[in-house]
Amino acid sequence: MNEPVRSSPPSTPIAAASDVARVQQLAHARDEIVARLKQRIVGQEEVIELLLIALFSRGHGLFVGVPGLAKTLLITTLADALSLHSNRIQFTPDLMPSDVTGTDVLEEDNTTGKRHFRFIPGPVFTNILLADEINRAPPKTQAALLQSMAERRVTASGNTYALEQPYLVFATQNPIEQEGTYPLPEAQLDRFLFQIDVRYPSAHEEVDIVKRTTAPMPTTITPVLSSEEIVSFQDLVPRVPVADHVVQHAVEIVRTSRPEDVRAIDLVKQNVAFGAGPRASQGLILGAKARAILHGRYAAELDDVRALVEPILMHRLVMNFRAEAEGVTAVDVIEGIMRSIEP
């Protein structure tokens, strides 16, 4: 029997002076961060919005878009604007798990002649990890990221190492090249809070892009926040209050995506093999809280939840053969769900 949905226990009201001040500080910092990003990035307002929500809700992001849309530049610029360390891994078919997590090397002490192993940390030991074209590496190498994404630590050669906070993984996928790629398994896709579709720029944005990239560009970005301030804001997000009916609404949306659920609409029953799990419900609420305070509001609302449904559910719905044959996409199903569930 399914457990009834329980609202979170009462917490200290965010209207307390310290938290109110922190929310206002974050809203101001958000404007400053966006201004820094705009020094190098043209357009992509929705992508930037989701990137910041993922950052402050401690969620990972999967960026999907054709080459040349500044996905890598956006993430590296974010690291510069936040005084964070960033590493980039170009995923290739010959990449090994140790190339991601690190490896032990044998060293000899010149004075004693004794040999010992020393662990050399891999690129996963950073604040922001860019996993470029993650689906080009085989599943064994993809799985090397699972523990770091879920637990913020890495186990290598029998030892476990904690990762410095904040820690976020932003991965990119190229949707137009499928030769020599290894699709991410559903279990790994579920580790990503958002799937962020990076679309083509508009005509006037593309003109601006060409002008900027064919002229001298600014080389330095003034940092807005330190790593300690980011962690402090991340700790603030769970304290944001959310009404019971908002939680119920988020859970109802996710449960409606499951074809075996009594609330599932015909579009779901006919086209979805597996719906979204509880991580989607959790992600909707955490993301809504982060979205609210990024805009200077003290509580998550229904509009915050509904604004995040598509990027949270899109990569979690497993479509069946009928959907593939008839060209029904996850976005079509999500739009049907949202039409059937009024706020």
Secondary structure as the mmCIF struct_conf table of DSSP 4:
data_model
#
loop_
_struct_conf.conf_type_id
_struct_conf.id
_struct_conf.beg_label_comp_id
_struct_conf.beg_label_asym_id
_struct_conf.beg_label_seq_id
_struct_conf.end_label_comp_id
_struct_conf.end_label_asym_id
_struct_conf.end_label_seq_id
HELX_LH_PP_P HELX_LH_PP_P1 ASN A 2 VAL A 5
HELX_LH_PP_P HELX_LH_PP_P2 SER A 7 PRO A 10
TURN_TY1_P TURN_TY1_P1 ILE A 14 ALA A 15
BEND BEND1 ALA A 16 ALA A 16
HELX_RH_AL_P HELX_RH_AL_P1 ALA A 17 LYS A 38
TURN_TY1_P TURN_TY1_P2 GLN A 39 ARG A 40
BEND BEND2 GLY A 43 GLY A 43
HELX_RH_AL_P HELX_RH_AL_P2 GLU A 45 PHE A 56
TURN_TY1_P TURN_TY1_P3 SER A 57 ARG A 58
STRN STRN1 HIS A 60 VAL A 64
TURN_TY1_P TURN_TY1_P4 PRO A 67 GLY A 68
BEND BEND3 LEU A 69 ALA A 70
HELX_RH_AL_P HELX_RH_AL_P3 LYS A 71 ALA A 81
TURN_TY1_P TURN_TY1_P5 LEU A 82 SER A 83
STRN STRN2 SER A 86 GLN A 90
TURN_TY1_P TURN_TY1_P6 PRO A 93 ASP A 94
HELX_RH_AL_P HELX_RH_AL_P4 PRO A 97 THR A 101
STRN STRN3 GLY A 102 GLU A 108
TURN_TY1_P TURN_TY1_P7 ASN A 110 THR A 112
STRN STRN4 ARG A 115 PRO A 121
TURN_TY1_P TURN_TY1_P8 PRO A 123 VAL A 124
BEND BEND4 PHE A 125 ASN A 127
STRN STRN5 ILE A 128 ASP A 132
TURN_TY1_P TURN_TY1_P9 GLU A 133 GLU A 133
HELX_RH_3T_P HELX_RH_3T_P1 ILE A 134 ARG A 136
BEND BEND5 ALA A 137 ALA A 137
HELX_RH_AL_P HELX_RH_AL_P5 PRO A 139 GLN A 142
HELX_RH_3T_P HELX_RH_3T_P2 ALA A 143 LEU A 145
HELX_RH_AL_P HELX_RH_AL_P6 LEU A 146 GLU A 151
BEND BEND6 ARG A 152 ARG A 152
STRN STRN6 ARG A 153 ALA A 156
TURN_TY1_P TURN_TY1_P10 SER A 157 GLY A 158
STRN STRN7 ASN A 159 ALA A 162
HELX_LH_PP_P HELX_LH_PP_P3 LEU A 163 GLU A 164
BEND BEND7 GLN A 165 PRO A 166
STRN STRN8 LEU A 168 GLN A 173
TURN_TY1_P TURN_TY1_P11 PRO A 175 ILE A 176
TURN_TY1_P TURN_TY1_P12 GLU A 179 GLY A 180
HELX_LH_PP_P HELX_LH_PP_P4 PRO A 183 PRO A 185
HELX_RH_AL_P HELX_RH_AL_P7 GLU A 186 LEU A 189
TURN_TY1_P TURN_TY1_P13 ASP A 190 ARG A 191
STRN STRN9 PHE A 192 ASP A 197
HELX_LH_PP_P HELX_LH_PP_P5 ARG A 199 SER A 202
HELX_RH_AL_P HELX_RH_AL_P8 ALA A 203 THR A 213
TURN_TY1_P TURN_TY1_P14 THR A 214 THR A 214
BEND BEND8 ALA A 215 ALA A 215
HELX_RH_AL_P HELX_RH_AL_P9 SER A 227 LEU A 236
HELX_RH_3T_P HELX_RH_3T_P3 VAL A 237 ARG A 239
BEND BEND9 VAL A 240 VAL A 240
STRN STRN10 VAL A 242 VAL A 242
HELX_RH_AL_P HELX_RH_AL_P10 ASP A 244 THR A 256
TURN_TY1_P TURN_TY1_P15 SER A 257 SER A 257
BEND BEND10 ARG A 258 ARG A 258
TURN_TY1_P TURN_TY1_P16 PRO A 259 GLU A 260
BEND BEND11 ASP A 261 ASP A 261
TURN_TY1_P TURN_TY1_P17 VAL A 262 ARG A 263
HELX_RH_AL_P HELX_RH_AL_P11 ASP A 266 ASN A 271
STRN STRN11 VAL A 272 PHE A 274
HELX_RH_AL_P HELX_RH_AL_P12 PRO A 278 LEU A 294
TURN_TY1_P TURN_TY1_P18 HIS A 295 GLY A 296
BEND BEND12 TYR A 298 ALA A 299
STRN STRN12 ALA A 300 ALA A 300
HELX_RH_AL_P HELX_RH_AL_P13 LEU A 302 ALA A 307
TURN_TY1_P TURN_TY1_P19 LEU A 308 LEU A 308
HELX_RH_AL_P HELX_RH_AL_P14 VAL A 309 LEU A 313
TURN_TY1_P TURN_TY1_P20 MET A 314 ARG A 316
STRN STRN13 VAL A 318 MET A 319
HELX_RH_AL_P HELX_RH_AL_P15 PHE A 321 GLU A 326
TURN_TY1_P TURN_TY1_P21 GLY A 327 GLY A 327
HELX_RH_AL_P HELX_RH_AL_P16 ALA A 330 SER A 340
BEND BEND13 ILE A 341 ILE A 341
#
